[in-house]
Amino acid sequence: MASGKGTISVTTAVPAVVKGYDLTGRLVFGKSVQVGTTTIGGLKQGMLIVNGKKVVVE
């Protein structure tokens, strides 16, 4: 998983649902992704918990 300016990129070997939460536990996004790399945009700067991992969005 990588982050960029207002985006995160998720790479997966199987179709999955990716959910991102802010540090208060509020769901920020939920997205079904296919095999390969998917970029999720439109995110505000800050820290998110995405599928159990901390991610910093620039």
All heavy atoms as a GROMACS GRO file, in nm:
protein
  409
    1MET      N    1   0.085  -0.117   0.000
    1MET     CA    2   0.000   0.000   0.000
    1MET      C    3   0.090   0.123   0.000
    1MET      O    4   0.188   0.129   0.073
    1MET     CB    5  -0.087  -0.004   0.126
    1MET     CG    6  -0.204   0.086   0.118
    1MET     SD    7  -0.325   0.063   0.251
    1MET     CE    8  -0.315  -0.106   0.294
    2ALA      N    9   0.056   0.219  -0.083
    2ALA     CA   10   0.133   0.342  -0.092
    2ALA      C   11   0.038   0.460  -0.091
    2ALA      O   12  -0.080   0.446  -0.124
    2ALA     CB   13   0.215   0.344  -0.220
    3SER      N   14   0.088   0.576  -0.051
    3SER     CA   15   0.002   0.694  -0.049
    3SER      C   16   0.065   0.806  -0.131
    3SER      O   17   0.185   0.808  -0.154
    3SER     CB   18  -0.022   0.742   0.094
    3SER     OG   19   0.097   0.785   0.152
    4GLY      N   20  -0.020   0.894  -0.176
    4GLY     CA   21   0.024   1.011  -0.252
    4GLY      C   22  -0.058   1.130  -0.208
    4GLY      O   23  -0.121   1.128  -0.104
    5LYS      N   24  -0.061   1.232  -0.288
    5LYS     CA   25  -0.134   1.353  -0.253
    5LYS      C   26  -0.285   1.328  -0.267
    5LYS      O   27  -0.337   1.323  -0.378
    5LYS     CB   28  -0.090   1.468  -0.343
    5LYS     CG   29  -0.139   1.600  -0.296
    5LYS     CD   30  -0.065   1.713  -0.361
    5LYS     CE   31  -0.102   1.841  -0.290
    5LYS     NZ   32   0.002   1.939  -0.298
    6GLY      N   33  -0.350   1.302  -0.154
    6GLY     CA   34  -0.494   1.278  -0.154
    6GLY      C   35  -0.535   1.142  -0.205
    6GLY      O   36  -0.652   1.118  -0.232
    7THR      N   37  -0.438   1.049  -0.219
    7THR     CA   38  -0.468   0.916  -0.272
    7THR      C   39  -0.396   0.808  -0.194
    7THR      O   40  -0.297   0.834  -0.126
    7THR     CB   41  -0.424   0.902  -0.420
    7THR    OG1   42  -0.282   0.911  -0.428
    7THR    CG2   43  -0.488   1.007  -0.508
    8ILE      N   44  -0.448   0.686  -0.207
    8ILE     CA   45  -0.373   0.568  -0.166
    8ILE      C   46  -0.384   0.467  -0.279
    8ILE      O   47  -0.483   0.464  -0.352
    8ILE     CB   48  -0.422   0.506  -0.033
    8ILE    CG1   49  -0.567   0.462  -0.043
    8ILE    CG2   50  -0.403   0.599   0.082
    8ILE    CD1   51  -0.611   0.377   0.073
    9SER      N   52  -0.280   0.388  -0.295
    9SER     CA   53  -0.279   0.282  -0.396
    9SER      C   54  -0.274   0.149  -0.324
    9SER      O   55  -0.191   0.128  -0.236
    9SER     CB   56  -0.159   0.295  -0.488
    9SER     OG   57  -0.168   0.414  -0.563
   10VAL      N   58  -0.365   0.060  -0.362
   10VAL     CA   59  -0.376  -0.072  -0.300
   10VAL      C   60  -0.348  -0.177  -0.406
   10VAL      O   61  -0.407  -0.173  -0.514
   10VAL     CB   62  -0.517  -0.092  -0.242
   10VAL    CG1   63  -0.531  -0.228  -0.178
   10VAL    CG2   64  -0.551   0.018  -0.143
   11THR      N   65  -0.258  -0.270  -0.375
   11THR     CA   66  -0.228  -0.381  -0.465
   11THR      C   67  -0.275  -0.509  -0.399
   11THR      O   68  -0.242  -0.536  -0.283
   11THR     CB   69  -0.078  -0.388  -0.495
   11THR    OG1   70  -0.037  -0.263  -0.550
   11THR    CG2   71  -0.047  -0.499  -0.593
   12THR      N   72  -0.352  -0.589  -0.474
   12THR     CA   73  -0.404  -0.713  -0.418
   12THR      C   74  -0.398  -0.825  -0.522
   12THR      O   75  -0.408  -0.800  -0.641
   12THR     CB   76  -0.548  -0.692  -0.367
   12THR    OG1   77  -0.598  -0.814  -0.314
   12THR    CG2   78  -0.641  -0.643  -0.476
   13ALA      N   79  -0.381  -0.948  -0.474
   13ALA     CA   80  -0.375  -1.064  -0.562
   13ALA      C   81  -0.513  -1.127  -0.583
   13ALA      O   82  -0.529  -1.212  -0.670
   13ALA     CB   83  -0.279  -1.168  -0.505
   14VAL      N   84  -0.609  -1.088  -0.501
   14VAL     CA   85  -0.747  -1.138  -0.512
   14VAL      C   86  -0.842  -1.021  -0.495
   14VAL      O   87  -0.809  -0.921  -0.431
   14VAL     CB   88  -0.776  -1.246  -0.405
   14VAL    CG1   89  -0.690  -1.369  -0.424
   14VAL    CG2   90  -0.759  -1.192  -0.265
   15PRO      N   91  -0.962  -1.028  -0.552
   15PRO     CA   92  -1.060  -0.921  -0.529
   15PRO      C   93  -1.086  -0.905  -0.379
   15PRO      O   94  -1.089  -1.004  -0.304
   15PRO     CB   95  -1.185  -0.971  -0.602
   15PRO     CG   96  -1.134  -1.066  -0.705
   15PRO     CD   97  -1.014  -1.132  -0.641
   16ALA      N   98  -1.100  -0.781  -0.334
   16ALA     CA   99  -1.117  -0.755  -0.191
   16ALA      C  100  -1.198  -0.628  -0.168
   16ALA      O  101  -1.218  -0.549  -0.260
   16ALA     CB  102  -0.980  -0.742  -0.125
   17VAL      N  103  -1.241  -0.608  -0.046
   17VAL     CA  104  -1.304  -0.484  -0.003
   17VAL      C  105  -1.204  -0.412   0.085
   17VAL      O  106  -1.152  -0.469   0.182
   17VAL     CB  107  -1.435  -0.510   0.073
   17VAL    CG1  108  -1.492  -0.379   0.126
   17VAL    CG2  109  -1.536  -0.580  -0.017
   18VAL      N  110  -1.175  -0.287   0.052
   18VAL     CA  111  -1.080  -0.206   0.128
   18VAL      C  112  -1.161  -0.101   0.203
   18VAL      O  113  -1.243  -0.030   0.143
   18VAL     CB  114  -0.978  -0.138   0.034
   18VAL    CG1  115  -0.884  -0.050   0.112
   18VAL    CG2  116  -0.902  -0.243  -0.044
   19LYS      N  117  -1.139  -0.092   0.334
   19LYS     CA  118  -1.208   0.007   0.416
   19LYS      C  119  -1.106   0.093   0.486
   19LYS      O  120  -1.005   0.042   0.537
   19LYS     CB  121  -1.298  -0.061   0.519
   19LYS     CG  122  -1.415  -0.134   0.456
   19LYS     CD  123  -1.504  -0.195   0.561
   19LYS     CE  124  -1.620  -0.267   0.496
   19LYS     NZ  125  -1.709  -0.328   0.597
   20GLY      N  126  -1.131   0.224   0.489
   20GLY     CA  127  -1.042   0.318   0.556
   20GLY      C  128  -1.118   0.392   0.664
   20GLY      O  129  -1.230   0.438   0.643
   21TYR      N  130  -1.056   0.401   0.781
   21TYR     CA  131  -1.116   0.468   0.896
   21TYR      C  132  -1.025   0.580   0.944
   21TYR      O  133  -0.902   0.568   0.936
   21TYR     CB  134  -1.133   0.369   1.012
   21TYR     CG  135  -1.226   0.255   0.980
   21TYR    CD1  136  -1.178   0.139   0.920
   21TYR    CD2  137  -1.361   0.263   1.010
   21TYR    CE1  138  -1.263   0.033   0.891
   21TYR    CE2  139  -1.447   0.158   0.981
   21TYR     CZ  140  -1.397   0.044   0.921
   21TYR     OH  141  -1.482  -0.061   0.892
   22ASP      N  142  -1.085   0.688   0.997
   22ASP     CA  143  -1.003   0.792   1.057
   22ASP      C  144  -0.966   0.747   1.199
   22ASP      O  145  -1.007   0.639   1.243
   22ASP     CB  146  -1.071   0.928   1.054
   22ASP     CG  147  -1.198   0.938   1.136
   22ASP    OD1  148  -1.224   0.849   1.222
   22ASP    OD2  149  -1.274   1.034   1.116
   23LEU      N  150  -0.890   0.828   1.270
   23LEU     CA  151  -0.841   0.786   1.401
   23LEU      C  152  -0.949   0.784   1.509
   23LEU      O  153  -0.926   0.731   1.617
   23LEU     CB  154  -0.724   0.874   1.443
   23LEU     CG  155  -0.600   0.861   1.354
   23LEU    CD1  156  -0.487   0.949   1.406
   23LEU    CD2  157  -0.554   0.717   1.344
   24THR      N  158  -1.067   0.837   1.479
   24THR     CA  159  -1.178   0.829   1.574
   24THR      C  160  -1.263   0.704   1.550
   24THR      O  161  -1.359   0.680   1.621
   24THR     CB  162  -1.268   0.954   1.566
   24THR    OG1  163  -1.331   0.960   1.438
   24THR    CG2  164  -1.190   1.082   1.592
   25GLY      N  165  -1.228   0.628   1.445
   25GLY     CA  166  -1.302   0.506   1.414
   25GLY      C  167  -1.414   0.523   1.314
   25GLY      O  168  -1.488   0.429   1.286
   26ARG      N  169  -1.427   0.643   1.258
   26ARG     CA  170  -1.532   0.670   1.160
   26ARG      C  171  -1.490   0.619   1.022
   26ARG      O  172  -1.377   0.644   0.978
   26ARG     CB  173  -1.556   0.821   1.154
   26ARG     CG  174  -1.670   0.863   1.064
   26ARG     CD  175  -1.692   1.012   1.072
   26ARG     NE  176  -1.565   1.080   1.056
   26ARG     CZ  177  -1.542   1.175   0.967
   26ARG    NH1  178  -1.635   1.217   0.888
   26ARG    NH2  179  -1.423   1.231   0.959
   27LEU      N  180  -1.581   0.549   0.956
   27LEU     CA  181  -1.553   0.499   0.821
   27LEU      C  182  -1.541   0.616   0.724
   27LEU      O  183  -1.632   0.697   0.712
   27LEU     CB  184  -1.664   0.404   0.776
   27LEU     CG  185  -1.648   0.342   0.638
   27LEU    CD1  186  -1.530   0.248   0.634
   27LEU    CD2  187  -1.776   0.269   0.598
   28VAL      N  188  -1.427   0.626   0.656
   28VAL     CA  189  -1.402   0.733   0.560
   28VAL      C  190  -1.436   0.686   0.419
   28VAL      O  191  -1.492   0.760   0.339
   28VAL     CB  192  -1.254   0.781   0.568
   28VAL    CG1  193  -1.225   0.884   0.461
   28VAL    CG2  194  -1.224   0.834   0.706
   29PHE      N  195  -1.401   0.561   0.387
   29PHE     CA  196  -1.435   0.505   0.257
   29PHE      C  197  -1.441   0.353   0.266
   29PHE      O  198  -1.382   0.292   0.354
   29PHE     CB  199  -1.335   0.548   0.148
   29PHE     CG  200  -1.199   0.487   0.164
   29PHE    CD1  201  -1.170   0.363   0.107
   29PHE    CD2  202  -1.100   0.551   0.235
   29PHE    CE1  203  -1.045   0.305   0.123
   29PHE    CE2  204  -0.974   0.494   0.252
   29PHE     CZ  205  -0.947   0.371   0.195
   30GLY      N  206  -1.512   0.295   0.175
   30GLY     CA  207  -1.516   0.151   0.156
   30GLY      C  208  -1.524   0.127   0.006
   30GLY      O  209  -1.606   0.191  -0.063
   31LYS      N  210  -1.437   0.044  -0.047
   31LYS     CA  211  -1.432   0.026  -0.192
   31LYS      C  212  -1.395  -0.118  -0.224
   31LYS      O  213  -1.305  -0.175  -0.165
   31LYS     CB  214  -1.329   0.121  -0.253
   31LYS     CG  215  -1.320   0.110  -0.403
   31LYS     CD  216  -1.240   0.223  -0.461
   31LYS     CE  217  -1.225   0.203  -0.609
   31LYS     NZ  218  -1.296   0.298  -0.687
   32SER      N  219  -1.467  -0.175  -0.320
   32SER     CA  220  -1.431  -0.306  -0.373
   32SER      C  221  -1.321  -0.286  -0.476
   32SER      O  222  -1.332  -0.199  -0.562
   32SER     CB  223  -1.552  -0.371  -0.440
   32SER     OG  224  -1.651  -0.398  -0.346
   33VAL      N  225  -1.215  -0.365  -0.464
   33VAL     CA  226  -1.103  -0.354  -0.559
   33VAL      C  227  -1.082  -0.488  -0.627
   33VAL      O  228  -1.110  -0.594  -0.571
   33VAL     CB  229  -0.973  -0.308  -0.490
   33VAL    CG1  230  -0.989  -0.168  -0.434
   33VAL    CG2  231  -0.930  -0.403  -0.381
   34GLN      N  232  -1.034  -0.483  -0.748
   34GLN     CA  233  -1.006  -0.602  -0.827
   34GLN      C  234  -0.858  -0.638  -0.817
   34GLN      O  235  -0.780  -0.565  -0.758
   34GLN     CB  236  -1.046  -0.577  -0.974
   34GLN     CG  237  -1.193  -0.542  -0.994
   34GLN     CD  238  -1.284  -0.651  -0.942
   34GLN    OE1  239  -1.262  -0.768  -0.965
   34GLN    NE2  240  -1.387  -0.611  -0.869
   35VAL      N  241  -0.820  -0.748  -0.877
   35VAL     CA  242  -0.681  -0.793  -0.878
   35VAL      C  243  -0.595  -0.686  -0.945
   35VAL      O  244  -0.633  -0.628  -1.046
   35VAL     CB  245  -0.670  -0.927  -0.954
   35VAL    CG1  246  -0.525  -0.969  -0.969
   35VAL    CG2  247  -0.750  -1.035  -0.882
   36GLY      N  248  -0.480  -0.660  -0.886
   36GLY     CA  249  -0.388  -0.560  -0.940
   36GLY      C  250  -0.380  -0.440  -0.847
   36GLY      O  251  -0.406  -0.450  -0.728
   37THR      N  252  -0.347  -0.325  -0.905
   37THR     CA  253  -0.333  -0.203  -0.827
   37THR      C  254  -0.450  -0.109  -0.854
   37THR      O  255  -0.482  -0.083  -0.970
   37THR     CB  256  -0.200  -0.132  -0.861
   37THR    OG1  257  -0.093  -0.221  -0.834
   37THR    CG2  258  -0.182  -0.005  -0.780
   38THR      N  259  -0.510  -0.060  -0.747
   38THR     CA  260  -0.621   0.034  -0.755
   38THR      C  261  -0.584   0.158  -0.678
   38THR      O  262  -0.534   0.149  -0.566
   38THR     CB  263  -0.749  -0.028  -0.695
   38THR    OG1  264  -0.779  -0.149  -0.764
   38THR    CG2  265  -0.866   0.068  -0.706
   39THR      N  266  -0.609   0.275  -0.736
   39THR     CA  267  -0.585   0.402  -0.667
   39THR      C  268  -0.718   0.458  -0.619
   39THR      O  269  -0.813   0.466  -0.696
   39THR     CB  270  -0.514   0.502  -0.760
   39THR    OG1  271  -0.389   0.446  -0.802
   39THR    CG2  272  -0.489   0.634  -0.690
   40ILE      N  273  -0.721   0.493  -0.492
   40ILE     CA  274  -0.841   0.553  -0.431
   40ILE      C  275  -0.808   0.698  -0.403
   40ILE      O  276  -0.712   0.728  -0.332
   40ILE     CB  277  -0.879   0.479  -0.301
   40ILE    CG1  278  -0.906   0.332  -0.332
   40ILE    CG2  279  -0.999   0.545  -0.235
   40ILE    CD1  280  -0.918   0.243  -0.212
   41GLY      N  281  -0.884   0.789  -0.462
   41GLY     CA  282  -0.856   0.932  -0.451
   41GLY      C  283  -0.961   1.008  -0.373
   41GLY      O  284  -1.056   0.951  -0.320
   42GLY      N  285  -0.942   1.139  -0.368
   42GLY     CA  286  -1.037   1.226  -0.302
   42GLY      C  287  -1.028   1.221  -0.150
   42GLY      O  288  -1.124   1.253  -0.081
   43LEU      N  289  -0.911   1.183  -0.098
   43LEU     CA  290  -0.895   1.170   0.046
   43LEU      C  291  -0.831   1.295   0.105
   43LEU      O  292  -0.748   1.360   0.042
   43LEU     CB  293  -0.807   1.048   0.078
   43LEU     CG  294  -0.859   0.915   0.024
   43LEU    CD1  295  -0.754   0.806   0.046
   43LEU    CD2  296  -0.990   0.878   0.090
   44LYS      N  297  -0.871   1.329   0.227
   44LYS     CA  298  -0.812   1.444   0.296
   44LYS      C  299  -0.679   1.404   0.358
   44LYS      O  300  -0.656   1.288   0.391
   44LYS     CB  301  -0.906   1.493   0.405
   44LYS     CG  302  -1.033   1.553   0.351
   44LYS     CD  303  -1.118   1.607   0.463
   44LYS     CE  304  -1.244   1.667   0.407
   44LYS     NZ  305  -1.332   1.717   0.513
   45GLN      N  306  -0.593   1.503   0.375
   45GLN     CA  307  -0.462   1.482   0.435
   45GLN      C  308  -0.479   1.434   0.578
   45GLN      O  309  -0.566   1.480   0.652
   45GLN     CB  310  -0.385   1.612   0.433
   45GLN     CG  311  -0.246   1.604   0.487
   45GLN     CD  312  -0.173   1.737   0.479
   45GLN    OE1  313  -0.232   1.839   0.449
   45GLN    NE2  314  -0.046   1.734   0.509
   46GLY      N  315  -0.396   1.338   0.618
   46GLY     CA  316  -0.399   1.289   0.755
   46GLY      C  317  -0.369   1.141   0.761
   46GLY      O  318  -0.327   1.080   0.664
   47MET      N  319  -0.396   1.082   0.877
   47MET     CA  320  -0.369   0.941   0.897
   47MET      C  321  -0.499   0.862   0.892
   47MET      O  322  -0.600   0.904   0.947
   47MET     CB  323  -0.300   0.917   1.031
   47MET     CG  324  -0.256   0.773   1.050
   47MET     SD  325  -0.156   0.749   1.197
   47MET     CE  326  -0.008   0.836   1.149
   48LEU      N  327  -0.494   0.748   0.824
   48LEU     CA  328  -0.607   0.657   0.816
   48LEU      C  329  -0.562   0.518   0.857
   48LEU      O  330  -0.444   0.484   0.846
   48LEU     CB  331  -0.661   0.649   0.672
   48LEU     CG  332  -0.721   0.773   0.611
   48LEU    CD1  333  -0.756   0.747   0.465
   48LEU    CD2  334  -0.844   0.816   0.687
   49ILE      N  335  -0.656   0.439   0.902
   49ILE     CA  336  -0.633   0.297   0.926
   49ILE      C  337  -0.702   0.226   0.810
   49ILE      O  338  -0.824   0.234   0.794
   49ILE     CB  339  -0.692   0.250   1.060
   49ILE    CG1  340  -0.642   0.336   1.176
   49ILE    CG2  341  -0.662   0.102   1.082
   49ILE    CD1  342  -0.492   0.335   1.197
   50VAL      N  343  -0.624   0.161   0.725
   50VAL     CA  344  -0.676   0.094   0.606
   50VAL      C  345  -0.649  -0.055   0.620
   50VAL      O  346  -0.534  -0.097   0.621
   50VAL     CB  347  -0.612   0.150   0.477
   50VAL    CG1  348  -0.669   0.080   0.355
   50VAL    CG2  349  -0.634   0.300   0.468
   51ASN      N  350  -0.757  -0.130   0.634
   51ASN     CA  351  -0.747  -0.275   0.654
   51ASN      C  352  -0.645  -0.310   0.763
   51ASN      O  353  -0.562  -0.399   0.746
   51ASN     CB  354  -0.716  -0.347   0.523
   51ASN     CG  355  -0.837  -0.350   0.431
   51ASN    OD1  356  -0.938  -0.289   0.459
   51ASN    ND2  357  -0.826  -0.420   0.322
   52GLY      N  358  -0.650  -0.236   0.873
   52GLY     CA  359  -0.566  -0.265   0.989
   52GLY      C  360  -0.426  -0.207   0.986
   52GLY      O  361  -0.348  -0.229   1.079
   53LYS      N  362  -0.392  -0.131   0.882
   53LYS     CA  363  -0.258  -0.071   0.873
   53LYS      C  364  -0.269   0.081   0.872
   53LYS      O  365  -0.358   0.138   0.810
   53LYS     CB  366  -0.188  -0.117   0.745
   53LYS     CG  367  -0.161  -0.264   0.742
   53LYS     CD  368  -0.087  -0.305   0.618
   53LYS     CE  369  -0.063  -0.455   0.618
   53LYS     NZ  370   0.009  -0.498   0.502
   54LYS      N  371  -0.175   0.147   0.941
   54LYS     CA  372  -0.172   0.294   0.943
   54LYS      C  373  -0.118   0.343   0.810
   54LYS      O  374  -0.015   0.296   0.762
   54LYS     CB  375  -0.083   0.344   1.054
   54LYS     CG  376  -0.136   0.317   1.192
   54LYS     CD  377  -0.041   0.370   1.296
   54LYS     CE  378  -0.086   0.329   1.434
   54LYS     NZ  379   0.010   0.372   1.537
   55VAL      N  380  -0.187   0.441   0.751
   55VAL     CA  381  -0.146   0.500   0.624
   55VAL      C  382  -0.155   0.651   0.637
   55VAL      O  383  -0.256   0.703   0.685
   55VAL     CB  384  -0.238   0.453   0.508
   55VAL    CG1  385  -0.197   0.519   0.377
   55VAL    CG2  386  -0.235   0.302   0.495
   56VAL      N  387  -0.050   0.721   0.597
   56VAL     CA  388  -0.051   0.867   0.598
   56VAL      C  389  -0.084   0.916   0.458
   56VAL      O  390  -0.016   0.882   0.361
   56VAL     CB  391   0.086   0.924   0.644
   56VAL    CG1  392   0.086   1.075   0.636
   56VAL    CG2  393   0.118   0.876   0.784
   57VAL      N  394  -0.191   0.996   0.448
   57VAL     CA  395  -0.230   1.057   0.321
   57VAL      C  396  -0.170   1.197   0.318
   57VAL      O  397  -0.192   1.275   0.409
   57VAL     CB  398  -0.384   1.062   0.305
   57VAL    CG1  399  -0.423   1.129   0.174
   57VAL    CG2  400  -0.443   0.923   0.316
   58GLU      N  401  -0.095   1.226   0.213
   58GLU     CA  402  -0.029   1.356   0.200
   58GLU      C  403  -0.123   1.461   0.146
   58GLU      O  404  -0.215   1.433   0.076
   58GLU     CB  405   0.093   1.344   0.110
   58GLU     CG  406   0.196   1.249   0.164
   58GLU     CD  407   0.311   1.223   0.066
   58GLU    OE1  408   0.316   1.286  -0.040
   58GLU    OE2  409   0.394   1.140   0.098
   0.00000   0.00000   0.00000
